[in-house]
Amino acid sequence: MTDTAEATPTAKKERWAFQWKELHEEVISSGLCTGCAGCVISCPHDVIGYKHEPGAYKPFHLEEELGPDNCGHGEKGCTSCTRACPRFRSWETEADEHLFGRTRNADEMSGIYKDILLVRAKDDGVYEKGQDGGLVSAILIWCLENNIIDGALVSVLEGGSGWKAAPGVATNAAEVLAGAGSRYTYSANTIAYDEARERGLENLALVGMSCQTSIAPVMWHRKVGKVSKPIKLNIGLLCSKSFDDSMFEELFKVKYGIAAEDIVKMNIKGVFQIWTKDGGYHEINLKECHAWTREGCNHCPDFAAEHADISTGGIGNETDWTLTIVRTELGRAIMDAMISDGVVETRPGDDDPAAIALMHKLAAKSRSRWPQWANGEAAVGLPTKK
């Protein structure tokens, strides 16, 4: 009698055949689209447009042959846009698997991470120019000076002044500091990718709101192609929502007489804080700002920038320190090297337990916005809705 063993057949991986048609239906027209512009920069045919202006911040198809909801290139097999989208299908678990080798547990509402620290820049100029400790500026400057990156995709001030945020490229300390500070309006920093590549930059950092920081790992996991390769470092900003630029004119100026050009700094600490050139300080109830919430934020489930190498934000009681969530081995290596070089000073995150508790609370609140009809992975750990 001959012993025979039947080989267990290997399940064939489903061929990725999703294109603009599916992206338009499932993400863009459904309300899941955050306006991150990952699909725009990944399109090899340059047929996806994007308007970086109030009331827009959403991709659209440029060719008219098949209408706005289909793509001739997609019909012929191009799938780049869906491979790059960090809200299409199983985006969260795919990014988790790529970065961490596992998916997050139900009790990891703020995503998977290694360390939580309180950090601030030691350089007085960086500290003063930055927001809540100046950490992001310090990271970018250190990485540029140590040849880890040769450029960063950041938000800058349109025209070099005012408060209109726009995507830009920073390649030195002066350019980093020129774009420092928070504006709370949206900038699809990924749009600056083409400029960076035209300038010959090959190793990029992406600084972005939570929705943008999922783009690179989703691209890597889905093998979108060469567009993902230059993004070497991912820095995420804690973000519960952003506001439409029209808020400056329609609320701050009309109701409170605060002109955008007179504002020198803004922050959100339970209220919208505004400092003006004349030394004035103003507080505006956040509820008044809700009417200007950007459409792309209404369903976003990611407060804590869960797929960044390093996530940062100025929440909690320590207003001159940045709450810093180190998520990946790369993130830890950079933080350790910066500490060793004396670029930043740190304290344990447990020194501000209120900040950590608030992060988890806001992360759960953001996840609760994820609609029940969408992929359920982003809502893992939330109480079941009745």
C-alpha positions in Angstrom: 0.0 0.0 0.0 1.5 3.3 -1.1 1.3 6.3 1.2 0.1 9.3 -0.7 -0.4 12.8 0.6 -2.5 15.2 -1.2 -1.1 18.7 -1.3 -3.4 21.3 0.1 -4.2 23.6 -2.7 -3.1 27.2 -2.1 -5.9 29.7 -2.3 -5.3 31.9 -5.3 -5.1 35.5 -4.5 -7.9 37.6 -6.0 -6.6 39.7 -8.9 -6.9 43.4 -8.1 -9.2 44.7 -10.8 -10.7 47.7 -9.2 -10.5 51.0 -11.0 -11.9 54.6 -11.0 -15.4 53.3 -11.5 -15.3 51.4 -8.1 -13.4 54.3 -6.4 -16.0 56.8 -7.5 -18.9 54.7 -6.3 -17.5 53.4 -3.1 -15.4 56.3 -1.8 -15.8 59.6 -3.7 -19.6 59.8 -4.1 -20.4 57.9 -0.9 -18.8 60.5 1.4 -15.8 58.4 2.5 -13.3 60.5 0.4 -11.1 62.6 2.6 -9.5 64.5 -0.2 -6.0 63.1 0.5 -5.2 63.1 -3.2 -3.4 59.7 -3.1 -5.3 58.8 -6.2 -4.2 62.0 -8.0 -0.5 61.5 -7.5 -0.7 57.8 -8.3 -2.5 58.1 -11.7 0.0 57.3 -14.4 -2.2 58.9 -17.1 -2.8 62.3 -15.3 -6.6 62.1 -15.8 -7.6 62.8 -12.1 -8.0 66.4 -11.2 -8.1 68.1 -7.8 -9.3 71.6 -6.7 -7.5 72.9 -3.7 -10.1 75.5 -2.7 -13.0 76.1 -0.4 -15.9 73.7 -1.0 -13.8 71.4 -3.1 -10.8 69.2 -1.9 -12.0 66.2 -3.8 -10.7 64.4 -6.8 -12.6 64.2 -10.1 -12.1 62.6 -13.5 -10.8 64.9 -16.3 -11.7 62.8 -19.4 -15.3 63.0 -20.7 -15.6 59.9 -22.9 -17.2 57.7 -20.3 -18.5 60.4 -17.9 -17.2 61.4 -14.5 -17.8 58.0 -12.9 -15.7 55.8 -15.2 -12.3 55.8 -16.8 -11.2 54.5 -20.2 -7.8 53.6 -18.8 -9.5 51.7 -16.0 -11.5 49.8 -18.5 -8.3 48.7 -20.1 -6.8 47.5 -16.8 -5.3 50.5 -14.9 -6.0 50.2 -11.2 -3.5 52.7 -9.7 -6.2 55.0 -8.1 -7.8 52.3 -6.0 -4.5 50.8 -5.0 -3.5 54.2 -3.6 -6.7 55.1 -1.8 -6.6 54.9 2.0 -10.3 54.6 2.3 -11.0 51.9 -0.3 -12.0 48.4 0.9 -9.7 46.9 3.6 -7.4 49.9 3.8 -6.8 49.9 7.6 -5.9 46.2 8.0 -3.8 46.3 4.9 -1.8 49.2 6.2 -1.5 47.6 9.6 -0.2 44.3 8.1 2.4 46.1 6.0 3.7 48.3 8.8 3.3 46.1 11.9 2.8 42.5 10.6 -0.6 42.3 12.3 -3.9 44.2 12.6 -4.7 46.3 15.6 -6.6 44.8 18.6 -10.0 46.0 19.7 -8.4 47.9 22.6 -6.0 49.7 20.4 -8.3 52.5 19.5 -5.4 54.9 18.7 -3.7 52.3 16.5 -0.5 50.3 17.1 2.5 52.0 18.7 5.7 51.4 20.5 6.2 54.5 22.7 4.4 57.6 23.9 6.6 60.6 24.8 6.3 64.3 25.5 8.9 66.0 23.3 10.0 69.5 22.4 12.8 71.0 20.3 15.9 72.2 22.1 16.7 74.9 19.5 14.9 78.1 20.6 14.2 79.2 17.1 12.6 75.9 16.1 10.7 75.8 19.4 9.3 79.3 19.1 8.4 79.0 15.4 6.8 75.5 15.7 3.5 74.5 17.3 3.3 73.0 20.8 7.0 72.2 21.1 8.2 72.4 17.5 8.8 68.6 17.1 7.7 68.2 13.5 10.0 71.0 12.4 12.9 69.6 14.5 12.4 66.1 12.9 12.4 67.5 9.3 15.4 69.7 9.9 17.4 66.9 11.5 16.5 64.4 8.8 17.5 66.9 6.0 20.8 67.7 7.7 21.6 64.0 8.2 20.6 63.0 4.6 17.8 60.7 5.6 15.5 62.8 3.3 16.3 65.4 0.7 12.8 67.0 0.8 9.5 67.1 2.7 5.9 67.4 1.4 4.4 69.9 3.8 1.8 72.7 3.9 3.0 76.2 3.2 1.3 79.6 3.2 -0.1 80.4 -0.2 1.8 83.4 -1.5 4.1 83.2 1.5 1.7 85.0 3.8 -1.8 85.0 5.2 -3.4 81.7 6.4 -4.3 80.0 3.1 -2.7 76.6 3.4 -1.3 75.0 0.2 0.9 72.0 -0.5 4.6 72.7 -0.8 8.1 71.2 -0.7 10.7 72.0 2.0 14.4 71.2 1.4 16.1 73.2 4.1 15.6 74.6 7.6 14.4 78.0 6.4 11.7 76.4 4.2 10.6 74.0 7.0 10.2 76.9 9.4 8.4 79.0 6.9 5.6 76.5 6.8 5.6 75.7 10.6 2.5 76.1 12.8 -1.0 74.9 12.6 -3.8 76.4 10.4 -6.6 73.9 10.9 -7.7 74.1 7.3 -6.9 71.4 4.8 -3.8 71.0 2.7 -3.4 67.9 0.5 0.3 67.9 0.9 0.7 64.9 -1.4 -0.1 67.2 -4.3 3.4 68.7 -3.9 4.8 65.2 -4.9 5.1 66.2 -8.6 7.1 69.3 -7.7 9.4 67.3 -5.6 10.1 64.8 -8.3 10.6 67.6 -10.9 13.2 69.0 -8.6 15.0 65.7 -8.6 14.2 64.8 -4.9 14.3 61.1 -4.3 13.9 60.6 -0.5 10.8 62.4 0.8 9.1 62.8 4.1 5.3 63.3 4.1 3.8 65.5 6.8 0.1 65.1 6.8 -3.1 64.8 8.6 -4.2 61.3 9.6 -5.9 60.5 6.3 -2.8 61.3 4.3 -0.5 59.2 6.5 -2.3 56.0 5.5 -1.5 56.6 1.8 2.0 55.3 1.7 1.6 52.0 3.5 -1.6 51.3 1.5 0.3 52.0 -1.7 3.2 49.7 -0.5 0.9 46.9 0.4 -1.1 47.0 -2.8 2.1 47.5 -4.9 0.9 50.6 -6.7 4.3 51.1 -8.4 7.1 53.6 -8.4 5.1 56.5 -7.1 5.3 55.2 -3.5 9.0 54.5 -3.4 10.3 58.1 -2.7 8.2 58.4 0.5 10.6 57.3 3.1 9.3 58.9 6.3 5.7 59.5 7.4 4.9 62.1 10.0 1.2 62.3 11.1 -0.7 65.1 12.8 -3.4 64.2 15.3 -6.6 65.5 13.7 -10.3 65.3 14.6 -11.3 67.5 11.7 -10.3 70.4 9.5 -12.2 73.5 8.4 -13.0 75.1 5.1 -10.9 78.2 4.4 -14.1 80.2 4.0 -14.4 80.2 7.9 -11.8 83.0 8.0 -13.9 85.4 6.0 -17.4 84.2 7.0 -17.0 83.7 10.7 -13.8 85.2 12.1 -14.0 88.4 10.0 -17.7 88.9 9.7 -18.8 88.1 13.3 -15.6 88.8 15.3 -13.8 91.4 13.1 -10.7 89.3 13.0 -9.0 89.6 9.6 -6.9 86.6 8.4 -4.0 88.9 7.7 -4.0 90.1 11.4 -3.7 86.6 12.9 -0.2 85.5 14.0 -1.1 82.1 15.7 -3.9 79.7 16.2 -4.5 76.7 18.4 -7.3 74.5 19.6 -7.5 73.7 23.3 -11.2 73.1 23.9 -11.9 76.4 22.1 -10.5 78.0 18.9 -7.7 80.2 20.2 -6.5 83.2 18.0 -3.6 85.5 18.7 -3.4 88.8 16.6 -0.6 91.1 15.6 -1.9 93.8 18.0 -1.2 91.5 21.0 -4.9 90.5 21.2 -6.1 87.1 22.2 -9.5 85.7 21.2 -11.4 82.5 22.0 -14.2 81.2 19.7 -16.5 78.4 20.7 -15.8 75.3 18.6 -19.5 74.7 18.1 -19.6 77.9 16.1 -17.0 76.5 13.7 -18.8 73.2 13.0 -20.7 74.7 10.1 -17.4 75.0 8.3 -16.3 71.4 8.9 -14.8 70.1 5.7 -17.0 67.5 4.0 -14.1 65.0 3.8 -13.8 64.9 7.6 -17.4 63.8 8.4 -16.7 60.1 8.2 -12.9 60.0 8.8 -12.2 57.4 11.6 -8.6 58.2 12.2 -7.8 60.8 14.8 -4.4 59.5 15.9 -2.6 59.2 12.5 -2.4 55.5 13.1 -0.2 54.6 10.1 2.5 57.2 10.5 6.0 56.4 11.6 5.6 59.2 14.2 2.3 60.8 15.2 2.2 64.1 17.0 -0.2 66.6 18.4 -0.6 69.3 21.0 -3.3 67.9 23.3 -3.5 67.6 27.0 -2.1 69.9 29.8 1.5 70.3 28.7 1.0 73.1 26.1 4.7 73.6 25.3 5.4 69.9 24.7 4.3 67.7 21.8 2.5 64.4 22.5 4.5 62.0 20.4 3.4 58.5 19.4 6.3 56.4 18.0 4.8 53.7 15.9 7.5 52.0 13.7 11.1 50.9 14.0 12.0 53.8 11.7 10.2 56.2 14.0 12.0 54.9 17.0 15.4 55.0 15.3 14.9 58.6 14.4 13.7 59.7 17.8 16.6 57.8 19.5 19.1 59.5 17.2 17.7 62.9 17.7 17.7 62.5 21.5 21.3 61.3 21.3 22.3 64.3 19.2 20.6 66.7 21.7 18.1 68.0 19.2 15.1 67.3 21.3 14.3 66.7 25.0 11.8 64.2 26.1 9.7 63.2 29.1 7.6 60.1 29.6 4.1 60.3 28.1 2.8 59.2 31.5 3.7 62.7 32.8 0.6 63.9 31.1 -2.0 61.1 31.5 -4.8 63.4 30.6 -3.3 63.8 27.1 -3.1 60.1 26.6 -6.6 59.6 27.8 -7.9 62.4 25.6 -6.1 60.8 22.6 -7.9 57.5 23.1 -11.2 59.2 23.7 -10.9 61.3 20.6 -9.7 58.3 18.6 -12.8 56.4 19.7 -15.0 59.3 18.8 -13.5 59.6 15.4 -14.0 55.9 14.8 -17.6 56.2 15.7 -18.1 58.4 12.6 -17.2 55.6 10.3 -20.5 54.5 8.7 -21.9 51.0 9.4 -22.3 50.3 5.7 -18.6 50.7 5.1 -15.8 48.1 5.7 -16.2 47.3 9.4 -12.5 47.0 10.2 -12.1 50.6 11.2 -14.8 50.3 13.8 -13.3 47.3 15.6 -13.5 47.9 19.3 -16.4 50.2 19.3 -19.6 49.3 21.1 -22.1 47.7 18.7 -24.7 50.2 17.5 -28.3 49.2 18.0 
